[in-house]
Amino acid sequence: LEPLLLNPVSPLALVLGKWAAVATVAMLIALLSCASFLPGQWLLRSETLAAMFRFGVGEGAMFLALLLPLAGALSALLMAIAIRCRSVKEAQANATALVLVVSLLPLLTLFNQDGEAPWHLGVPALAQITLMGRVLKGEPIAAWELSLPLAVSALLVALCLAFVARSLRGAAVK
């Protein structure tokens, strides 16, 4: 037991472990949300509604491919926001602001009279809502259109986790 106490865990390993726990919960929520649409279709009695709402296993898999990277990125971003806060209240307020921004980003497509813009795919949450709309419409999605939001999410995860690890390393020195 004594060697374990003398050998501290590296800040990066600690950050990766914490992020994995937070991201796993977020990804499970995304999985359950997508899976809940499948039995929801069985409850639709109207043929018109059933025709408008086609959500099968393929659409669910595409939704997960879009939402899982976003869940990981938002988890890392929440960690980066929380580490710089001085109190729980401040962290909660900042997390609420982030959730509000992410929730309101899809409204940008409603107010944009030109329709979809290519830059939408480079903005987390906006890219996912744009591509999920295409999935529901049955429109084809190019490989680059899937890879851009994935790359942005991966970059966001890397930057946020590096910031958190650097903050922990700096706190350990003081």
Secondary structure, DSSP 4 states (H G I P E B T S, - for coil): -HHHHHSPPPHHHHHHHHHHHHHHHHHHHHHHHHHHHHHHHHT---HHHHHH----HHHHHHHHHHHHHHHHHHHHHHHHHHHT-SSHHHHHHHHHHHHHHHHHTTHHHHH-TT---GGGGGSTTHHHHHHHHHHHHT----HHHHHHHHHHHHHHHHHHHHHHHHHHHHHHH-
